[in-house]
Amino acid sequence: LNADLAEAMGFIVAEGHVSEEFISWSQKDPQVMARIQEDISRNYGRTTSYRRRDVVTKHGTKCEVYNQRISGLRFVRQMHRLGVNPVRSQEKTTPWSILQSPRHVVAAYLRGLYEGDGGVQFFGKNNEIVYYSTTSEDLARETQQLLLSVGVLASRRHRDYTYKGEKRREHILYVRG
């Protein structure tokens, strides 16, 4: 497992849908999609493509989203063997292969994870907070431990919300400083 593949795995865990036959993911930034595409191509010699579509967010705003899908069984089975499993978002966990990886590979995985479900909140001048958000309590806890393993201290909080009539809990990691 190298850093390129670990970054792609982080992004897939954050933004992906994993099934037995394919893996797909979405992103608003075409440069991120291109970088993940290059990571996969370098490791699997497989060229993928992505398509753009217009969507309306849950807040009612329009935006462009890029979708990518890989149905090559070699790639999908390799992801499964590395611990990227077909589960619902609330059941996601950190792949076992990442938990056993060296620091530079963990850092690349975290970069992909944050590229998908992370961000920065700004609170006035010179006051920003880096955050990561997931509906999986296990993934939040494991990500907090991974951050600590690379020297980053994060606090963890949660908030309840309703999505499509279903009550859910969002787990959020905050990094200050």
N, C-alpha and C positions, 0 to 999 in steps of 0.2 A: 504494500500500500504506500503510494507516494503522495506528496503534497497536492499535486494537481487533482488526483482522484479524490482525495479527502475533501478538497474544497467543493468539488462537484457533489459529493455525498452530502455535505452540509447543506448545500442549496436544495438538493432533492428532499432531504428530511424536512427542511423548512417549507418549501413551496410545492413539493411534489405529490403526485398520486402514484402509488406503487401497487401494481397488481401482479398476478402470476404470469401474465403475458406481455405487459408493457410498463413503462415508466413515463409519466408526463409531468410537466411543470409549467408554470406561468410566471411572468415578470413584466413590469412596466418599462424597464430599462433595456433597450436593445443591445447596449454594450455589455451588460451583464450576461445576457443570453449568448452573445457571441463568445465571451470568455469561457462560459461553461461548455459551449459547443466545442471550442478548441481543446479544453481539458479532456473531454471524452474522446475526441478524435485522436489526440496524442496517445492516449492509453489503449484505445481499442481499434484504431485505424478505421473508425466508422464515422462517416460524415453524416451529420444530422442537419435538419433545416427547421426553421421556426416560422410561424405565420402570425401576422398581426390581426387583431380584431378589436372592435370598439365595444366597450362594456359600460354599464351604468353601475356605480358603486352602491353600497347600502345607504350612503348618504345622498344619493340622487345625482351625483356628478358623473359626467362622461369622461372616460379616459381610454387610452390605447393600451392593450395588453398583448404581449407576445407569448404564444404557446409553442411548446416543443414536446415531441413524443418520440420515444425510442421503443421499438417492438422487437429488436434483435434479441433472441433468447440468450445468446452468449453474454451480452451485457446485463440483461435482467437477472439471469441466474447468478452472475458474479456479484451483483449488488445484494441479492438475497444471501449468498454465502458470507458476505462481509457484514451482514446484519441490518441491511436496509430492507425492512419487511413490509408486506402488504397489511397494514392496519389502519384503523380510523385515526384521525388527527389526535383525539384525546388519548389514544393508546400508544402514541409514538414514543420511542426511546432512543438513546444514543446507540449507534451500532457498536457491537462488541469489539470490532476491529479498531475503532477509534479509541475506546477505553484502554486498549493495550498498546497504543502507538506512542512514538517519541514526540517530544514537545513541538517540533516544527510541523509535524503532521496534524497534531491536535490544533495548533494555531490556524492551519489552513482550513480544517473542518469548521472551526469557529467563524472564520472569515465567510465561508459559504453560508453558514447558518444565519449569521447576522445580515448578510446580503439579502437573504430572503425575508426573514421575520424580525429584523432589527431596525433600529432607527435612532434619531437624535431628537430630543425635545428641547426647545429653547425657552427659557424663562428669563426674559430680559437680557440686558447686555452682560456678556461674560458669564452666563450661567446656563450651561447645557448639561443634559443627562443622556447618556447612551443607554438604550434599553433593548431588551429582547422579549418577545411575547409569544406564548404558545398556549394551546388548550390542554396540553399534556403536563400533568404535575410531575411525572417521572422525568420527562425530558427537561423540564425547568430545573429540577433538582440536580440532574446529571450535568447539565450545562453549567450550573453554578459551580460544581466541583471541577469541571474542566477549566473554567476561567481561573479558579484558584490555583490549579496545577500549573498555569502559565503566568502566575503572579498578579492576577486581576481579582480584586475583591468586589463582589456584587451582592446587593440585598435582593430579597425576593418578596413579592407581594402578590395578591390576587384581587380580582374584581369579578363580580357576577354580572351576566348580561343574558339577553334572549336573542337567539338567532333562528329565524324561520320557525318561530313558535317553540323552540327548544331552549330550556335553561342551560347555560354553560358557564364555565368558570375559566377566566383567562389568567394565566400565571405570567408575571412580568418580573424580569431581572433588571435591576438598575445599577449602572456603573457611574460613579461620580469621580471628578478629579481629573 
